[in-house]
Amino acid sequence: MEHDKAWNRLSYNSAIKVCSDLDMHLVSNSEWQALVDSKVMVNNQWPLQMPYWGDGQMGLFTNGKVSPLKGNTLLNVVCVGK
């Protein structure tokens, strides 16, 4: 629970499938940095406690940090258009 809402988290493979099914892809490092800088997540109360999956099995943190993670870790997902 964050912001009084329940949020689902996915494994890396599930995140790729969800984005692909939407004809989108997982966010790249540069797209992530632009999203963090825009403050959209803070202003719209996105979940901020756990990282998001990024392209290349990277964990993308809301403080701008990027780290490789195991694919079975359950993280938030943001998909972007192709």
Biopython code that builds the backbone (N, CA, C, O; Angstrom):
import numpy as np
from Bio.PDB.StructureBuilder import StructureBuilder

atoms = [
    (1, "MET", "N", (0.853, -1.189, 0.000)),
    (1, "MET", "CA", (0.000, 0.000, 0.000)),
    (1, "MET", "C", (0.889, 1.239, 0.000)),
    (1, "MET", "O", (1.851, 1.343, 0.761)),
    (2, "GLU", "N", (0.545, 2.144, -0.854)),
    (2, "GLU", "CA", (1.155, 3.473, -0.852)),
    (2, "GLU", "C", (0.087, 4.460, -1.254)),
    (2, "GLU", "O", (-0.700, 4.194, -2.163)),
    (3, "HIS", "N", (0.055, 5.587, -0.592)),
    (3, "HIS", "CA", (-0.960, 6.611, -0.858)),
    (3, "HIS", "C", (-2.367, 6.026, -0.747)),
    (3, "HIS", "O", (-3.267, 6.392, -1.504)),
    (4, "ASP", "N", (-2.540, 5.113, 0.207)),
    (4, "ASP", "CA", (-3.829, 4.448, 0.452)),
    (4, "ASP", "C", (-4.353, 3.670, -0.749)),
    (4, "ASP", "O", (-5.562, 3.490, -0.892)),
    (5, "LYS", "N", (-3.449, 3.207, -1.613)),
    (5, "LYS", "CA", (-3.825, 2.401, -2.775)),
    (5, "LYS", "C", (-2.976, 1.140, -2.788)),
    (5, "LYS", "O", (-1.806, 1.160, -2.404)),
    (6, "ALA", "N", (-3.577, 0.044, -3.234)),
    (6, "ALA", "CA", (-2.830, -1.203, -3.413)),
    (6, "ALA", "C", (-2.178, -1.175, -4.796)),
    (6, "ALA", "O", (-2.817, -0.841, -5.794)),
    (7, "TRP", "N", (-0.894, -1.534, -4.831)),
    (7, "TRP", "CA", (-0.146, -1.545, -6.086)),
    (7, "TRP", "C", (0.403, -2.950, -6.310)),
    (7, "TRP", "O", (0.912, -3.576, -5.380)),
    (8, "ASN", "N", (0.301, -3.446, -7.539)),
    (8, "ASN", "CA", (0.882, -4.739, -7.893)),
    (8, "ASN", "C", (2.314, -4.535, -8.364)),
    (8, "ASN", "O", (2.629, -3.527, -8.996)),
    (9, "ARG", "N", (3.167, -5.483, -8.058)),
    (9, "ARG", "CA", (4.541, -5.473, -8.537)),
    (9, "ARG", "C", (4.773, -6.756, -9.327)),
    (9, "ARG", "O", (4.145, -7.780, -9.059)),
    (10, "LEU", "N", (5.678, -6.695, -10.301)),
    (10, "LEU", "CA", (5.906, -7.815, -11.214)),
    (10, "LEU", "C", (7.369, -8.206, -11.281)),
    (10, "LEU", "O", (8.255, -7.418, -10.949)),
    (11, "SER", "N", (7.611, -9.443, -11.717)),
    (11, "SER", "CA", (8.967, -9.881, -12.037)),
    (11, "SER", "C", (9.393, -9.207, -13.343)),
    (11, "SER", "O", (8.570, -8.611, -14.038)),
    (12, "TYR", "N", (10.664, -9.304, -13.666)),
    (12, "TYR", "CA", (11.174, -8.681, -14.891)),
    (12, "TYR", "C", (10.491, -9.245, -16.133)),
    (12, "TYR", "O", (10.045, -8.485, -16.993)),
    (13, "ASN", "N", (10.406, -10.577, -16.235)),
    (13, "ASN", "CA", (9.773, -11.185, -17.411)),
    (13, "ASN", "C", (8.308, -10.796, -17.539)),
    (13, "ASN", "O", (7.827, -10.560, -18.647)),
    (14, "SER", "N", (7.594, -10.727, -16.420)),
    (14, "SER", "CA", (6.187, -10.307, -16.456)),
    (14, "SER", "C", (6.071, -8.847, -16.867)),
    (14, "SER", "O", (5.148, -8.473, -17.590)),
    (15, "ALA", "N", (7.001, -8.027, -16.410)),
    (15, "ALA", "CA", (6.992, -6.602, -16.768)),
    (15, "ALA", "C", (7.200, -6.422, -18.273)),
    (15, "ALA", "O", (6.519, -5.621, -18.912)),
    (16, "ILE", "N", (8.150, -7.177, -18.830)),
    (16, "ILE", "CA", (8.381, -7.111, -20.281)),
    (16, "ILE", "C", (7.126, -7.525, -21.037)),
    (16, "ILE", "O", (6.757, -6.886, -22.022)),
    (17, "LYS", "N", (6.471, -8.585, -20.586)),
    (17, "LYS", "CA", (5.266, -9.074, -21.267)),
    (17, "LYS", "C", (4.147, -8.039, -21.205)),
    (17, "LYS", "O", (3.484, -7.786, -22.211)),
    (18, "VAL", "N", (3.930, -7.442, -20.045)),
    (18, "VAL", "CA", (2.871, -6.437, -19.914)),
    (18, "VAL", "C", (3.143, -5.273, -20.866)),
    (18, "VAL", "O", (2.246, -4.841, -21.591)),
    (19, "CYS", "N", (4.360, -4.772, -20.865)),
    (19, "CYS", "CA", (4.684, -3.647, -21.745)),
    (19, "CYS", "C", (4.526, -4.039, -23.220)),
    (19, "CYS", "O", (3.988, -3.270, -24.016)),
    (20, "SER", "N", (4.996, -5.234, -23.577)),
    (20, "SER", "CA", (4.880, -5.707, -24.952)),
    (20, "SER", "C", (3.420, -5.836, -25.368)),
    (20, "SER", "O", (3.051, -5.462, -26.481)),
    (21, "ASP", "N", (2.588, -6.365, -24.471)),
    (21, "ASP", "CA", (1.154, -6.498, -24.765)),
    (21, "ASP", "C", (0.503, -5.141, -25.008)),
    (21, "ASP", "O", (-0.507, -5.056, -25.706)),
    (22, "LEU", "N", (1.066, -4.092, -24.442)),
    (22, "LEU", "CA", (0.554, -2.728, -24.630)),
    (22, "LEU", "C", (1.240, -2.019, -25.801)),
    (22, "LEU", "O", (1.028, -0.826, -26.021)),
    (23, "ASP", "N", (2.073, -2.770, -26.559)),
    (23, "ASP", "CA", (2.884, -2.234, -27.647)),
    (23, "ASP", "C", (3.796, -1.109, -27.134)),
    (23, "ASP", "O", (3.948, -0.061, -27.761)),
    (24, "MET", "N", (4.393, -1.375, -25.967)),
    (24, "MET", "CA", (5.293, -0.424, -25.327)),
    (24, "MET", "C", (6.540, -1.185, -24.872)),
    (24, "MET", "O", (6.672, -2.383, -25.123)),
    (25, "HIS", "N", (7.448, -0.477, -24.204)),
    (25, "HIS", "CA", (8.651, -1.115, -23.674)),
    (25, "HIS", "C", (8.954, -0.565, -22.285)),
    (25, "HIS", "O", (8.442, 0.479, -21.882)),
    (26, "LEU", "N", (9.811, -1.306, -21.558)),
    (26, "LEU", "CA", (10.254, -0.806, -20.260)),
    (26, "LEU", "C", (11.093, 0.447, -20.471)),
    (26, "LEU", "O", (11.787, 0.592, -21.477)),
    (27, "VAL", "N", (11.015, 1.321, -19.525)),
    (27, "VAL", "CA", (11.683, 2.610, -19.614)),
    (27, "VAL", "C", (13.209, 2.433, -19.655)),
    (27, "VAL", "O", (13.758, 1.581, -18.956)),
    (28, "SER", "N", (13.882, 3.236, -20.473)),
    (28, "SER", "CA", (15.351, 3.225, -20.546)),
    (28, "SER", "C", (15.906, 4.120, -19.433)),
    (28, "SER", "O", (15.152, 4.854, -18.793)),
    (29, "ASN", "N", (17.202, 4.060, -19.206)),
    (29, "ASN", "CA", (17.819, 4.898, -18.181)),
    (29, "ASN", "C", (17.584, 6.390, -18.444)),
    (29, "ASN", "O", (17.270, 7.141, -17.521)),
    (30, "SER", "N", (17.736, 6.813, -19.690)),
    (30, "SER", "CA", (17.551, 8.239, -20.008)),
    (30, "SER", "C", (16.083, 8.657, -19.868)),
    (30, "SER", "O", (15.789, 9.760, -19.408)),
    (31, "GLU", "N", (15.165, 7.770, -20.270)),
    (31, "GLU", "CA", (13.734, 8.068, -20.097)),
    (31, "GLU", "C", (13.389, 8.144, -18.613)),
    (31, "GLU", "O", (12.579, 8.973, -18.200)),
    (32, "TRP", "N", (14.012, 7.267, -17.810)),
    (32, "TRP", "CA", (13.776, 7.267, -16.369)),
    (32, "TRP", "C", (14.237, 8.583, -15.743)),
    (32, "TRP", "O", (13.523, 9.181, -14.939)),
    (33, "GLN", "N", (15.426, 9.022, -16.117)),
    (33, "GLN", "CA", (15.951, 10.266, -15.550)),
    (33, "GLN", "C", (15.039, 11.445, -15.892)),
    (33, "GLN", "O", (14.814, 12.319, -15.055)),
    (34, "ALA", "N", (14.517, 11.470, -17.117)),
    (34, "ALA", "CA", (13.583, 12.531, -17.511)),
    (34, "ALA", "C", (12.303, 12.461, -16.689)),
    (34, "ALA", "O", (11.761, 13.493, -16.292)),
    (35, "LEU", "N", (11.820, 11.251, -16.432)),
    (35, "LEU", "CA", (10.611, 11.074, -15.628)),
    (35, "LEU", "C", (10.847, 11.535, -14.191)),
    (35, "LEU", "O", (10.017, 12.247, -13.625)),
    (36, "VAL", "N", (11.969, 11.136, -13.601)),
    (36, "VAL", "CA", (12.298, 11.561, -12.233)),
    (36, "VAL", "C", (12.404, 13.083, -12.165)),
    (36, "VAL", "O", (11.854, 13.705, -11.256)),
    (37, "ASP", "N", (13.106, 13.681, -13.119)),
    (37, "ASP", "CA", (13.289, 15.142, -13.139)),
    (37, "ASP", "C", (11.979, 15.897, -13.313)),
    (37, "ASP", "O", (11.846, 17.024, -12.836)),
    (38, "SER", "N", (11.005, 15.285, -13.996)),
    (38, "SER", "CA", (9.724, 15.962, -14.263)),
    (38, "SER", "C", (8.839, 16.076, -13.027)),
    (38, "SER", "O", (7.906, 16.878, -13.010)),
    (39, "LYS", "N", (9.121, 15.282, -11.990)),
    (39, "LYS", "CA", (8.325, 15.258, -10.745)),
    (39, "LYS", "C", (6.907, 14.718, -10.951)),
    (39, "LYS", "O", (6.063, 14.874, -10.069)),
    (40, "VAL", "N", (6.628, 14.089, -12.093)),
    (40, "VAL", "CA", (5.309, 13.526, -12.376)),
    (40, "VAL", "C", (4.928, 12.482, -11.328)),
    (40, "VAL", "O", (3.785, 12.442, -10.871)),
    (41, "MET", "N", (5.886, 11.639, -10.950)),
    (41, "MET", "CA", (5.583, 10.577, -9.999)),
    (41, "MET", "C", (5.203, 11.144, -8.635)),
    (41, "MET", "O", (4.263, 10.666, -8.001)),
    (42, "VAL", "N", (5.923, 12.149, -8.190)),
    (42, "VAL", "CA", (5.629, 12.774, -6.890)),
    (42, "VAL", "C", (4.298, 13.513, -6.956)),
    (42, "VAL", "O", (3.460, 13.366, -6.066)),
    (43, "ASN", "N", (4.105, 14.298, -7.997)),
    (43, "ASN", "CA", (2.893, 15.120, -8.122)),
    (43, "ASN", "C", (1.623, 14.293, -8.289)),
    (43, "ASN", "O", (0.537, 14.729, -7.906)),
    (44, "ASN", "N", (1.762, 13.092, -8.865)),
    (44, "ASN", "CA", (0.587, 12.247, -9.102)),
    (44, "ASN", "C", (0.535, 11.041, -8.173)),
    (44, "ASN", "O", (-0.226, 10.103, -8.411)),
    (45, "GLN", "N", (1.328, 11.062, -7.131)),
    (45, "GLN", "CA", (1.334, 10.034, -6.086)),
    (45, "GLN", "C", (1.548, 8.621, -6.617)),
    (45, "GLN", "O", (0.811, 7.701, -6.263)),
    (46, "TRP", "N", (2.558, 8.451, -7.466)),
    (46, "TRP", "CA", (2.966, 7.123, -7.886)),
    (46, "TRP", "C", (3.670, 6.455, -6.713)),
    (46, "TRP", "O", (4.146, 7.149, -5.815)),
    (47, "PRO", "N", (3.749, 5.136, -6.696)),
    (47, "PRO", "CA", (4.501, 4.470, -5.626)),
    (47, "PRO", "C", (5.988, 4.838, -5.727)),
    (47, "PRO", "O", (6.581, 4.789, -6.804)),
    (48, "LEU", "N", (6.568, 5.204, -4.590)),
    (48, "LEU", "CA", (7.954, 5.670, -4.574)),
    (48, "LEU", "C", (8.866, 4.849, -3.666)),
    (48, "LEU", "O", (10.083, 5.033, -3.694)),
    (49, "GLN", "N", (8.305, 3.954, -2.867)),
    (49, "GLN", "CA", (9.109, 3.216, -1.897)),
    (49, "GLN", "C", (9.957, 2.114, -2.532)),
    (49, "GLN", "O", (11.070, 1.854, -2.073)),
    (50, "MET", "N", (9.457, 1.474, -3.562)),
    (50, "MET", "CA", (10.164, 0.392, -4.249)),
    (50, "MET", "C", (10.603, 0.886, -5.625)),
    (50, "MET", "O", (9.956, 1.757, -6.206)),
    (51, "PRO", "N", (11.698, 0.335, -6.149)),
    (51, "PRO", "CA", (12.143, 0.728, -7.492)),
    (51, "PRO", "C", (11.217, 0.196, -8.583)),
    (51, "PRO", "O", (10.300, -0.584, -8.326)),
    (52, "TYR", "N", (11.484, 0.635, -9.786)),
    (52, "TYR", "CA", (10.758, 0.227, -10.992)),
    (52, "TYR", "C", (11.692, -0.593, -11.871)),
    (52, "TYR", "O", (12.912, -0.436, -11.821)),
    (53, "TRP", "N", (11.096, -1.478, -12.681)),
    (53, "TRP", "CA", (11.898, -2.205, -13.658)),
    (53, "TRP", "C", (12.251, -1.291, -14.808)),
    (53, "TRP", "O", (11.422, -0.512, -15.278)),
    (54, "GLY", "N", (13.487, -1.393, -15.257)),
    (54, "GLY", "CA", (13.944, -0.681, -16.436)),
    (54, "GLY", "C", (14.524, -1.642, -17.445)),
    (54, "GLY", "O", (14.777, -2.805, -17.131)),
    (55, "ASP", "N", (14.731, -1.169, -18.637)),
    (55, "ASP", "CA", (15.306, -1.957, -19.709)),
    (55, "ASP", "C", (16.640, -2.560, -19.265)),
    (55, "ASP", "O", (17.414, -1.901, -18.570)),
    (56, "GLY", "N", (16.911, -3.791, -19.655)),
    (56, "GLY", "CA", (18.160, -4.453, -19.323)),
    (56, "GLY", "C", (18.215, -5.014, -17.917)),
    (56, "GLY", "O", (19.294, -5.196, -17.353)),
    (57, "GLN", "N", (17.052, -5.285, -17.355)),
    (57, "GLN", "CA", (16.920, -5.864, -16.005)),
    (57, "GLN", "C", (17.548, -4.959, -14.944)),
    (57, "GLN", "O", (18.208, -5.425, -14.016)),
    (58, "MET", "N", (17.326, -3.660, -15.107)),
    (58, "MET", "CA", (17.855, -2.682, -14.169)),
    (58, "MET", "C", (16.755, -2.235, -13.211)),
    (58, "MET", "O", (15.608, -2.037, -13.610)),
    (59, "GLY", "N", (17.120, -2.083, -11.957)),
    (59, "GLY", "CA", (16.225, -1.507, -10.967)),
    (59, "GLY", "C", (16.416, 0.002, -10.972)),
    (59, "GLY", "O", (17.526, 0.493, -10.771)),
    (60, "LEU", "N", (15.342, 0.730, -11.200)),
    (60, "LEU", "CA", (15.390, 2.191, -11.303)),
    (60, "LEU", "C", (14.757, 2.794, -10.051)),
    (60, "LEU", "O", (13.571, 2.599, -9.782)),
    (61, "PHE", "N", (15.555, 3.520, -9.305)),
    (61, "PHE", "CA", (15.100, 4.089, -8.044)),
    (61, "PHE", "C", (14.682, 5.542, -8.248)),
    (61, "PHE", "O", (15.205, 6.232, -9.123)),
    (62, "THR", "N", (13.738, 5.997, -7.434)),
    (62, "THR", "CA", (13.204, 7.347, -7.598)),
    (62, "THR", "C", (14.200, 8.436, -7.197)),
    (62, "THR", "O", (13.963, 9.616, -7.459)),
    (63, "ASN", "N", (15.310, 8.051, -6.563)),
    (63, "ASN", "CA", (16.354, 9.032, -6.268)),
    (63, "ASN", "C", (17.337, 9.155, -7.436)),
    (63, "ASN", "O", (18.315, 9.898, -7.352)),
    (64, "GLY", "N", (17.075, 8.426, -8.522)),
    (64, "GLY", "CA", (17.905, 8.473, -9.721)),
    (64, "GLY", "C", (18.921, 7.346, -9.816)),
    (64, "GLY", "O", (19.542, 7.175, -10.865)),
    (65, "LYS", "N", (19.108, 6.577, -8.760)),
    (65, "LYS", "CA", (20.046, 5.454, -8.768)),
    (65, "LYS", "C", (19.542, 4.355, -9.704)),
    (65, "LYS", "O", (18.337, 4.134, -9.823)),
    (66, "VAL", "N", (20.474, 3.673, -10.364)),
    (66, "VAL", "CA", (20.161, 2.569, -11.272)),
    (66, "VAL", "C", (21.066, 1.399, -10.894)),
    (66, "VAL", "O", (22.282, 1.562, -10.795)),
    (67, "SER", "N", (20.474, 0.212, -10.680)),
    (67, "SER", "CA", (21.246, -0.972, -10.281)),
    (67, "SER", "C", (20.705, -2.218, -10.954)),
    (67, "SER", "O", (19.491, -2.354, -11.109)),
    (68, "PRO", "N", (21.596, -3.148, -11.366)),
    (68, "PRO", "CA", (21.111, -4.428, -11.893)),
    (68, "PRO", "C", (20.499, -5.245, -10.757)),
    (68, "PRO", "O", (21.009, -5.241, -9.637)),
    (69, "LEU", "N", (19.403, -5.944, -11.053)),
    (69, "LEU", "CA", (18.713, -6.749, -10.046)),
    (69, "LEU", "C", (18.358, -8.114, -10.614)),
    (69, "LEU", "O", (18.353, -8.305, -11.830)),
    (70, "LYS", "N", (18.061, -9.064, -9.730)),
    (70, "LYS", "CA", (17.618, -10.396, -10.159)),
    (70, "LYS", "C", (16.215, -10.294, -10.765)),
    (70, "LYS", "O", (15.373, -9.545, -10.270)),
    (71, "GLY", "N", (15.973, -11.045, -11.828)),
    (71, "GLY", "CA", (14.716, -10.968, -12.563)),
    (71, "GLY", "C", (13.493, -11.394, -11.788)),
    (71, "GLY", "O", (12.377, -11.022, -12.149)),
    (72, "ASN", "N", (13.677, -12.175, -10.719)),
    (72, "ASN", "CA", (12.507, -12.626, -9.967)),
    (72, "ASN", "C", (12.083, -11.620, -8.891)),
    (72, "ASN", "O", (11.078, -11.830, -8.212)),
    (73, "THR", "N", (12.837, -10.539, -8.731)),
    (73, "THR", "CA", (12.460, -9.485, -7.790)),
    (73, "THR", "C", (11.157, -8.851, -8.258)),
    (73, "THR", "O", (10.986, -8.616, -9.455)),
    (74, "LEU", "N", (10.246, -8.572, -7.352)),
    (74, "LEU", "CA", (8.970, -7.948, -7.720)),
    (74, "LEU", "C", (9.084, -6.441, -7.540)),
    (74, "LEU", "O", (9.239, -5.940, -6.426)),
    (75, "LEU", "N", (9.002, -5.733, -8.657)),
    (75, "LEU", "CA", (9.152, -4.278, -8.673)),
    (75, "LEU", "C", (7.978, -3.615, -9.377)),
    (75, "LEU", "O", (7.181, -4.272, -10.048)),
    (76, "ASN", "N", (7.888, -2.316, -9.213)),
    (76, "ASN", "CA", (6.905, -1.517, -9.936)),
    (76, "ASN", "C", (7.280, -1.516, -11.420)),
    (76, "ASN", "O", (8.418, -1.813, -11.781)),
    (77, "VAL", "N", (6.320, -1.182, -12.263)),
    (77, "VAL", "CA", (6.537, -1.182, -13.711)),
    (77, "VAL", "C", (6.002, 0.106, -14.307)),
    (77, "VAL", "O", (4.900, 0.545, -13.978)),
    (78, "VAL", "N", (6.791, 0.708, -15.186)),
    (78, "VAL", "CA", (6.318, 1.806, -16.008)),
    (78, "VAL", "C", (6.699, 1.479, -17.443)),
    (78, "VAL", "O", (7.857, 1.182, -17.738)),
    (79, "CYS", "N", (5.712, 1.536, -18.330)),
    (79, "CYS", "CA", (5.932, 1.252, -19.751)),
    (79, "CYS", "C", (5.851, 2.569, -20.527)),
    (79, "CYS", "O", (5.083, 3.465, -20.178)),
    (80, "VAL", "N", (6.656, 2.665, -21.578)),
    (80, "VAL", "CA", (6.634, 3.853, -22.421)),
    (80, "VAL", "C", (6.430, 3.439, -23.874)),
    (80, "VAL", "O", (6.726, 2.310, -24.265)),
    (81, "GLY", "N", (5.921, 4.370, -24.655)),
    (81, "GLY", "CA", (5.626, 4.086, -26.063)),
    (81, "GLY", "C", (6.874, 3.842, -26.880)),
    (81, "GLY", "O", (7.956, 4.326, -26.550)),
    (82, "LYS", "N", (6.709, 3.080, -27.956)),
    (82, "LYS", "CA", (7.846, 2.725, -28.823)),
    (82, "LYS", "C", (8.167, 3.831, -29.783)),
    (82, "LYS", "O", (9.093, 3.703, -30.584)),
]
sb = StructureBuilder()
sb.init_structure("model")
sb.init_model(0)
sb.init_chain("A")
sb.init_seg("    ")
for serial, (resi, resn, name, xyz) in enumerate(atoms, 1):
    if name == "N":
        sb.init_residue(resn, " ", resi, " ")
    sb.init_atom(name, np.array(xyz, "f"), 0.0, 1.0, " ", f" {name:<3s}", serial, name[0])
structure = sb.get_structure()
